[in-house]
Amino acid sequence: MAEPERRQRPADVPPTAIRLLPVLVVTFGLSMLIDMTTDWHFLLRWALALGGGLLAQVVVLKIWSSRQR
């Protein structure tokens, strides 16, 4: 007999603001900071800024998930 599919509760899935907002805010902020302080190539600036945004997203998701328990 097939095992029933596990459905996610609404609390298991973080809201869009939790998933997307840290990436947007930190990426934009780091991009502006790096742009004003260095003369690096734009691809390097955006790569560093996006990396910082993704790191911020991981931290925010860990905090959010720890508070859901």
HUCORDA-V729152 format. One record per pair of residues at least 4 apart in sequence whose C-alpha atoms are under 8 Angstrom apart, sorted by the first residue. I is the first residue (numbers start at 1). J is the second residue. D is the distance in whole Angstrom. If there is no record, write none. Layout:
i: (I & I)
j: (J & J)
d: (D & D)
This chain:
i: (8 & 8 & 9 & 11 & 14 & 14 & 14 & 14 & 15 & 16 & 16 & 17 & 17 & 18 & 18 & 18 & 18 & 18 & 19 & 19 & 19 & 20 & 20 & 21 & 22 & 22 & 22 & 22 & 22 & 22 & 23 & 23 & 23 & 23 & 23 & 23 & 23 & 24 & 24 & 25 & 25 & 26 & 26 & 26 & 26 & 26 & 27 & 27 & 27 & 27 & 27 & 27 & 27 & 28 & 28 & 29 & 29 & 30 & 30 & 30 & 30 & 31 & 31 & 31 & 31 & 31 & 32 & 33 & 34 & 34 & 35 & 35 & 35 & 40 & 40 & 41 & 42 & 43 & 44 & 45 & 46 & 47 & 48 & 49 & 50 & 51 & 52 & 53 & 54 & 55 & 56 & 57 & 58 & 59 & 60 & 61 & 62 & 63 & 64 & 65)
j: (12 & 13 & 13 & 68 & 18 & 19 & 61 & 64 & 19 & 20 & 21 & 21 & 22 & 22 & 57 & 60 & 61 & 64 & 23 & 57 & 61 & 24 & 57 & 25 & 26 & 53 & 54 & 56 & 57 & 60 & 27 & 50 & 52 & 53 & 54 & 56 & 57 & 28 & 53 & 29 & 53 & 30 & 49 & 52 & 53 & 56 & 31 & 46 & 49 & 50 & 51 & 52 & 53 & 32 & 49 & 33 & 49 & 34 & 48 & 49 & 52 & 35 & 45 & 46 & 48 & 49 & 36 & 37 & 38 & 45 & 39 & 40 & 45 & 44 & 45 & 45 & 46 & 47 & 48 & 49 & 50 & 51 & 52 & 53 & 54 & 55 & 56 & 57 & 58 & 59 & 60 & 61 & 62 & 63 & 64 & 65 & 66 & 67 & 68 & 69)
d: (6 & 7 & 7 & 7 & 6 & 7 & 8 & 8 & 7 & 6 & 8 & 5 & 8 & 7 & 8 & 7 & 7 & 8 & 8 & 6 & 7 & 6 & 8 & 6 & 6 & 6 & 8 & 6 & 5 & 7 & 6 & 7 & 8 & 4 & 6 & 7 & 6 & 6 & 7 & 6 & 7 & 6 & 7 & 7 & 5 & 7 & 6 & 8 & 5 & 5 & 8 & 6 & 5 & 6 & 7 & 6 & 8 & 6 & 8 & 5 & 7 & 6 & 6 & 6 & 8 & 5 & 6 & 6 & 6 & 6 & 7 & 8 & 7 & 7 & 6 & 6 & 6 & 6 & 6 & 6 & 6 & 6 & 6 & 6 & 6 & 6 & 6 & 6 & 6 & 6 & 6 & 6 & 6 & 6 & 6 & 6 & 6 & 6 & 6 & 7)
